[in-house]
Amino acid sequence: MNELVIPQIILDDMIAHARELAPHECCGLLAGNNGVVSRMYRITNIVAMEGAQNLSSFDPAKVAHLERLSPAERAEIAFVMDMQDFSTAKKDMRNHGLDLQVVYHSHPHDPARPSITDIKIATDYEEIWPKINLPIPSYLLISLMHTTPDIKNYWIKSGQVSNASFIVR
Ligand SMILES: [Zn+2]
């Protein structure tokens, strides 16, 4: 498998997306051709939306509660892609002859490693991608737990996680 090429401008845009949505997780898709990413699609994270409504006027106590959750509890929150956004992105990819390459999401407080929930969801999706005529994507994680964002890409197949390398250009 060829190494995925991600343009710096798209990498920066993903990091900006992650920072905008923190403390919630952001999610989105990368698409392109021949292993080179040329398009990024921000997808609404339904979990973040519902969370944001609950955090009306950003009640500091509630935000503090979110920060206090254990990594396991936070991992349960995860992300759920908005299907309307997803099908709009899928249509755009088809219109431009682009292949889906990556599903990305952020971990505002946790390392750039798939959580148990992430692995479970990716494994459930493995049989869905071919049914909707999309290739199985790799999963890119953006961790904001340190000042410098940590970004890693993975294949998740049959519940097994392996590194999927990428280069930034
Ligand atoms: Zn995750």
py3Dmol code that shows the C-alpha trace and the ligand (Angstrom):
import py3Dmol

protein = """\
ATOM      1  CA  MET A   1       0.000   0.000   0.000  1.00  0.00           C
ATOM      2  CA  ASN A   2       1.360   3.411  -0.998  1.00  0.00           C
ATOM      3  CA  GLU A   3       2.009   5.969   1.685  1.00  0.00           C
ATOM      4  CA  LEU A   4      -0.824   8.479   1.964  1.00  0.00           C
ATOM      5  CA  VAL A   5       0.145  12.074   1.100  1.00  0.00           C
ATOM      6  CA  ILE A   6      -1.644  14.804   3.065  1.00  0.00           C
ATOM      7  CA  PRO A   7      -1.053  18.428   1.990  1.00  0.00           C
ATOM      8  CA  GLN A   8       0.051  20.704   4.865  1.00  0.00           C
ATOM      9  CA  ILE A   9      -2.933  23.022   4.276  1.00  0.00           C
ATOM     10  CA  ILE A  10      -5.386  20.137   4.811  1.00  0.00           C
ATOM     11  CA  LEU A  11      -3.511  18.957   7.906  1.00  0.00           C
ATOM     12  CA  ASP A  12      -3.709  22.503   9.320  1.00  0.00           C
ATOM     13  CA  ASP A  13      -7.426  22.660   8.523  1.00  0.00           C
ATOM     14  CA  MET A  14      -8.061  19.381  10.407  1.00  0.00           C
ATOM     15  CA  ILE A  15      -6.176  20.715  13.437  1.00  0.00           C
ATOM     16  CA  ALA A  16      -8.208  23.947  13.266  1.00  0.00           C
ATOM     17  CA  HIS A  17     -11.410  21.888  13.101  1.00  0.00           C
ATOM     18  CA  ALA A  18     -10.317  19.853  16.168  1.00  0.00           C
ATOM     19  CA  ARG A  19      -9.525  23.036  18.133  1.00  0.00           C
ATOM     20  CA  GLU A  20     -12.836  24.686  17.205  1.00  0.00           C
ATOM     21  CA  LEU A  21     -14.864  21.727  18.493  1.00  0.00           C
ATOM     22  CA  ALA A  22     -12.855  21.063  21.683  1.00  0.00           C
ATOM     23  CA  PRO A  23     -13.762  19.916  24.325  1.00  0.00           C
ATOM     24  CA  HIS A  24     -15.955  17.882  21.924  1.00  0.00           C
ATOM     25  CA  GLU A  25     -14.582  15.604  19.241  1.00  0.00           C
ATOM     26  CA  CYS A  26     -14.627  16.755  15.632  1.00  0.00           C
ATOM     27  CA  CYS A  27     -14.943  14.362  12.710  1.00  0.00           C
ATOM     28  CA  GLY A  28     -14.626  14.415   8.955  1.00  0.00           C
ATOM     29  CA  LEU A  29     -13.447  12.743   5.782  1.00  0.00           C
ATOM     30  CA  LEU A  30     -10.439  13.026   3.468  1.00  0.00           C
ATOM     31  CA  ALA A  31     -10.658  12.122  -0.196  1.00  0.00           C
ATOM     32  CA  GLY A  32      -8.409  12.231  -3.235  1.00  0.00           C
ATOM     33  CA  ASN A  33      -6.767  10.114  -5.903  1.00  0.00           C
ATOM     34  CA  ASN A  34      -3.804   7.739  -6.098  1.00  0.00           C
ATOM     35  CA  GLY A  35      -2.941   8.117  -2.424  1.00  0.00           C
ATOM     36  CA  VAL A  36      -2.875  11.918  -2.518  1.00  0.00           C
ATOM     37  CA  VAL A  37      -5.478  13.761  -0.421  1.00  0.00           C
ATOM     38  CA  SER A  38      -7.049  16.722  -2.226  1.00  0.00           C
ATOM     39  CA  ARG A  39     -10.287  17.353  -0.337  1.00  0.00           C
ATOM     40  CA  MET A  40     -11.376  17.556   3.287  1.00  0.00           C
ATOM     41  CA  TYR A  41     -15.007  17.368   4.414  1.00  0.00           C
ATOM     42  CA  ARG A  42     -16.008  18.534   7.881  1.00  0.00           C
ATOM     43  CA  ILE A  43     -18.836  16.319   9.097  1.00  0.00           C
ATOM     44  CA  THR A  44     -21.083  17.416  11.964  1.00  0.00           C
ATOM     45  CA  ASN A  45     -20.536  15.313  15.063  1.00  0.00           C
ATOM     46  CA  ILE A  46     -24.062  14.692  16.352  1.00  0.00           C
ATOM     47  CA  VAL A  47     -22.683  13.894  19.818  1.00  0.00           C
ATOM     48  CA  ALA A  48     -20.901  17.260  19.960  1.00  0.00           C
ATOM     49  CA  MET A  49     -24.070  19.071  18.850  1.00  0.00           C
ATOM     50  CA  GLU A  50     -26.209  17.496  21.549  1.00  0.00           C
ATOM     51  CA  GLY A  51     -23.451  18.123  24.036  1.00  0.00           C
ATOM     52  CA  ALA A  52     -23.274  21.782  22.987  1.00  0.00           C
ATOM     53  CA  GLN A  53     -27.012  22.188  23.530  1.00  0.00           C
ATOM     54  CA  ASN A  54     -26.688  20.753  27.016  1.00  0.00           C
ATOM     55  CA  LEU A  55     -23.844  23.166  27.649  1.00  0.00           C
ATOM     56  CA  SER A  56     -26.128  26.164  27.100  1.00  0.00           C
ATOM     57  CA  SER A  57     -24.169  29.373  27.775  1.00  0.00           C
ATOM     58  CA  PHE A  58     -21.210  27.089  28.488  1.00  0.00           C
ATOM     59  CA  ASP A  59     -22.007  26.488  32.138  1.00  0.00           C
ATOM     60  CA  PRO A  60     -18.478  26.250  33.630  1.00  0.00           C
ATOM     61  CA  ALA A  61     -19.571  23.490  36.033  1.00  0.00           C
ATOM     62  CA  LYS A  62     -20.698  21.291  33.152  1.00  0.00           C
ATOM     63  CA  VAL A  63     -17.529  21.934  31.151  1.00  0.00           C
ATOM     64  CA  ALA A  64     -15.522  21.067  34.272  1.00  0.00           C
ATOM     65  CA  HIS A  65     -17.513  17.847  34.544  1.00  0.00           C
ATOM     66  CA  LEU A  66     -16.564  16.899  30.995  1.00  0.00           C
ATOM     67  CA  GLU A  67     -12.897  17.534  31.811  1.00  0.00           C
ATOM     68  CA  ARG A  68     -13.150  15.292  34.892  1.00  0.00           C
ATOM     69  CA  LEU A  69     -14.451  12.231  33.041  1.00  0.00           C
ATOM     70  CA  SER A  70     -12.099   9.261  32.943  1.00  0.00           C
ATOM     71  CA  PRO A  71     -10.604   8.403  29.532  1.00  0.00           C
ATOM     72  CA  ALA A  72     -12.918   5.356  29.387  1.00  0.00           C
ATOM     73  CA  GLU A  73     -16.011   7.467  30.035  1.00  0.00           C
ATOM     74  CA  ARG A  74     -14.945  10.060  27.502  1.00  0.00           C
ATOM     75  CA  ALA A  75     -14.201   7.354  24.952  1.00  0.00           C
ATOM     76  CA  GLU A  76     -17.828   6.265  25.273  1.00  0.00           C
ATOM     77  CA  ILE A  77     -18.917   9.708  24.065  1.00  0.00           C
ATOM     78  CA  ALA A  78     -16.899   9.277  20.844  1.00  0.00           C
ATOM     79  CA  PHE A  79     -18.458  10.713  17.716  1.00  0.00           C
ATOM     80  CA  VAL A  80     -21.404  10.029  15.457  1.00  0.00           C
ATOM     81  CA  MET A  81     -21.273  11.404  11.918  1.00  0.00           C
ATOM     82  CA  ASP A  82     -24.296  13.341  10.700  1.00  0.00           C
ATOM     83  CA  MET A  83     -25.723  11.275   7.821  1.00  0.00           C
ATOM     84  CA  GLN A  84     -26.919  14.332   5.879  1.00  0.00           C
ATOM     85  CA  ASP A  85     -23.375  15.761   5.856  1.00  0.00           C
ATOM     86  CA  PHE A  86     -21.998  12.345   5.030  1.00  0.00           C
ATOM     87  CA  SER A  87     -24.187  11.844   1.966  1.00  0.00           C
ATOM     88  CA  THR A  88     -23.442  15.400   0.763  1.00  0.00           C
ATOM     89  CA  ALA A  89     -19.712  14.603   1.003  1.00  0.00           C
ATOM     90  CA  LYS A  90     -20.212  11.245  -0.716  1.00  0.00           C
ATOM     91  CA  LYS A  91     -22.042  12.961  -3.609  1.00  0.00           C
ATOM     92  CA  ASP A  92     -19.289  15.563  -3.939  1.00  0.00           C
ATOM     93  CA  MET A  93     -16.623  12.836  -4.043  1.00  0.00           C
ATOM     94  CA  ARG A  94     -18.517  11.044  -6.802  1.00  0.00           C
ATOM     95  CA  ASN A  95     -19.001  14.269  -8.795  1.00  0.00           C
ATOM     96  CA  HIS A  96     -15.272  15.000  -8.612  1.00  0.00           C
ATOM     97  CA  GLY A  97     -14.113  11.411  -9.131  1.00  0.00           C
ATOM     98  CA  LEU A  98     -12.465  11.275  -5.701  1.00  0.00           C
ATOM     99  CA  ASP A  99     -11.950   8.199  -3.537  1.00  0.00           C
ATOM    100  CA  LEU A 100     -12.695   8.199   0.165  1.00  0.00           C
ATOM    101  CA  GLN A 101      -9.327   7.724   1.908  1.00  0.00           C
ATOM    102  CA  VAL A 102      -9.618   8.684   5.581  1.00  0.00           C
ATOM    103  CA  VAL A 103     -12.140   9.116   8.386  1.00  0.00           C
ATOM    104  CA  TYR A 104     -10.628  11.554  10.887  1.00  0.00           C
ATOM    105  CA  HIS A 105     -11.645  12.576  14.385  1.00  0.00           C
ATOM    106  CA  SER A 106     -10.115  14.317  17.366  1.00  0.00           C
ATOM    107  CA  HIS A 107      -9.292  13.300  20.919  1.00  0.00           C
ATOM    108  CA  PRO A 108      -9.303  16.569  22.881  1.00  0.00           C
ATOM    109  CA  HIS A 109      -7.867  14.989  26.051  1.00  0.00           C
ATOM    110  CA  ASP A 110      -6.579  11.587  25.029  1.00  0.00           C
ATOM    111  CA  PRO A 111      -3.707  10.164  22.991  1.00  0.00           C
ATOM    112  CA  ALA A 112      -3.896   9.746  19.196  1.00  0.00           C
ATOM    113  CA  ARG A 113      -4.894   6.094  19.511  1.00  0.00           C
ATOM    114  CA  PRO A 114      -8.259   4.526  18.652  1.00  0.00           C
ATOM    115  CA  SER A 115     -10.403   3.995  21.763  1.00  0.00           C
ATOM    116  CA  ILE A 116     -12.216   0.718  22.425  1.00  0.00           C
ATOM    117  CA  THR A 117     -15.368   2.416  21.103  1.00  0.00           C
ATOM    118  CA  ASP A 118     -13.519   3.637  17.971  1.00  0.00           C
ATOM    119  CA  ILE A 119     -12.338   0.093  17.232  1.00  0.00           C
ATOM    120  CA  LYS A 120     -15.824  -1.284  17.776  1.00  0.00           C
ATOM    121  CA  ILE A 121     -17.419   1.296  15.440  1.00  0.00           C
ATOM    122  CA  ALA A 122     -14.725   0.823  12.757  1.00  0.00           C
ATOM    123  CA  THR A 123     -15.208  -2.935  12.923  1.00  0.00           C
ATOM    124  CA  ASP A 124     -18.990  -2.569  12.592  1.00  0.00           C
ATOM    125  CA  TYR A 125     -18.462  -0.303   9.578  1.00  0.00           C
ATOM    126  CA  GLU A 126     -16.117  -2.693   7.800  1.00  0.00           C
ATOM    127  CA  GLU A 127     -19.005  -4.465   6.096  1.00  0.00           C
ATOM    128  CA  ILE A 128     -20.950  -1.243   5.444  1.00  0.00           C
ATOM    129  CA  TRP A 129     -18.334   0.499   3.208  1.00  0.00           C
ATOM    130  CA  PRO A 130     -18.532  -2.000   0.313  1.00  0.00           C
ATOM    131  CA  LYS A 131     -22.362  -1.877   0.476  1.00  0.00           C
ATOM    132  CA  ILE A 132     -22.303   1.899  -0.062  1.00  0.00           C
ATOM    133  CA  ASN A 133     -19.609   1.550  -2.754  1.00  0.00           C
ATOM    134  CA  LEU A 134     -16.803   3.144  -0.766  1.00  0.00           C
ATOM    135  CA  PRO A 135     -13.332   1.758  -0.104  1.00  0.00           C
ATOM    136  CA  ILE A 136     -12.440   0.937   3.513  1.00  0.00           C
ATOM    137  CA  PRO A 137     -10.809   4.124   4.842  1.00  0.00           C
ATOM    138  CA  SER A 138      -7.963   4.475   7.297  1.00  0.00           C
ATOM    139  CA  TYR A 139      -8.668   6.253  10.583  1.00  0.00           C
ATOM    140  CA  LEU A 140      -6.751   9.405  11.436  1.00  0.00           C
ATOM    141  CA  LEU A 141      -6.633  10.627  15.027  1.00  0.00           C
ATOM    142  CA  ILE A 142      -5.789  14.171  16.109  1.00  0.00           C
ATOM    143  CA  SER A 143      -4.833  14.415  19.784  1.00  0.00           C
ATOM    144  CA  LEU A 144      -4.943  17.828  21.447  1.00  0.00           C
ATOM    145  CA  MET A 145      -3.776  16.576  24.847  1.00  0.00           C
ATOM    146  CA  HIS A 146      -0.410  18.344  24.447  1.00  0.00           C
ATOM    147  CA  THR A 147       0.341  21.827  23.105  1.00  0.00           C
ATOM    148  CA  THR A 148       1.596  20.366  19.832  1.00  0.00           C
ATOM    149  CA  PRO A 149      -1.156  18.251  18.255  1.00  0.00           C
ATOM    150  CA  ASP A 150      -0.247  14.599  17.731  1.00  0.00           C
ATOM    151  CA  ILE A 151      -1.593  13.065  14.531  1.00  0.00           C
ATOM    152  CA  LYS A 152      -1.578   9.362  13.723  1.00  0.00           C
ATOM    153  CA  ASN A 153      -3.236   7.255  11.064  1.00  0.00           C
ATOM    154  CA  TYR A 154      -4.394   3.637  11.435  1.00  0.00           C
ATOM    155  CA  TRP A 155      -5.983   0.734   9.668  1.00  0.00           C
ATOM    156  CA  ILE A 156      -8.649  -0.949  11.750  1.00  0.00           C
ATOM    157  CA  LYS A 157      -9.504  -4.355  10.318  1.00  0.00           C
ATOM    158  CA  SER A 158     -11.300  -7.218  12.068  1.00  0.00           C
ATOM    159  CA  GLY A 159     -10.797  -5.425  15.356  1.00  0.00           C
ATOM    160  CA  GLN A 160      -7.021  -5.193  14.791  1.00  0.00           C
ATOM    161  CA  VAL A 161      -5.289  -1.822  14.777  1.00  0.00           C
ATOM    162  CA  SER A 162      -2.149  -1.244  12.701  1.00  0.00           C
ATOM    163  CA  ASN A 163      -0.213   1.882  11.757  1.00  0.00           C
ATOM    164  CA  ALA A 164      -1.035   3.494   8.419  1.00  0.00           C
ATOM    165  CA  SER A 165       1.806   5.867   7.659  1.00  0.00           C
ATOM    166  CA  PHE A 166       1.342   9.180   5.872  1.00  0.00           C
ATOM    167  CA  ILE A 167       3.552  11.990   4.704  1.00  0.00           C
ATOM    168  CA  VAL A 168       2.806  15.699   4.829  1.00  0.00           C
ATOM    169  CA  ARG A 169       3.721  17.766   1.811  1.00  0.00           C
TER     170      ARG A 169
END
"""
ligand_1 = """\
1
ZN
Zn -11.912 8.299 19.266
"""
view = py3Dmol.view(width=600, height=400)
view.addModel(protein, "pdb")
view.setStyle({"model": 0}, {"cartoon": {"style": "trace"}})
view.addModel(ligand_1, "xyz")
view.setStyle({"model": 1}, {"stick": {}})
view.zoomTo()
view.show()
